[in-house]
């Protein structure tokens, strides 16, 4: 059931489905608009990255914008943190480990003449391996607290693991490819490119 947000296999495991109905393998399908009509794709190994979110609230001290020396500007701190976070993939991971860290939401303030009290940073992290995800979560949390502390700010850090990576087993991927060839033919059966 569902995709990143709905629980998928975890919900089926927690509800005891495979205790009641033991199976050898589970197969799922995903509509992929990038593939031409009449084609199907599969490959062994990692094919879809884990989906995870992070929420960071930087808490500073607001002031009038004309008196910035009386503030601990959370927007300035957030900018430094966003820059630092971009170094995690490029400088803390092995270059052969695939990962994406994207900041997708930044929210702060309500007036042009007021330095706000807080700034919210949100985003996503995608990896094919759980140990790489562990490293990113730990480093992002350390950076969040460390950067904030260096400016006299504090932060709230939350990391939410939504869905683990999809890793196809060799035997089952070969079986699925055979079924695909029977349905759409050799020309319509393709190797699935991994996606973040």
Secondary structure, 3 states (H helix, E strand, C coil): CCCCCCCHHHHHHHCCHHHHCCCCCCCCCCCCCCCCCCCEEECCEEEECCEEEEEEEEECECEEHHHHHHCECHHHHHHHHHHHHHHHHHHHCCCCCCEEEEEEEEEECCCCCEECCEEEEEEEEEECCHHHHHHHHHHHHHHHHHHHHHHCCEEEEEEEEEECCEEECHHHHHHHHHHHHHHHHHHHEEECCCEC
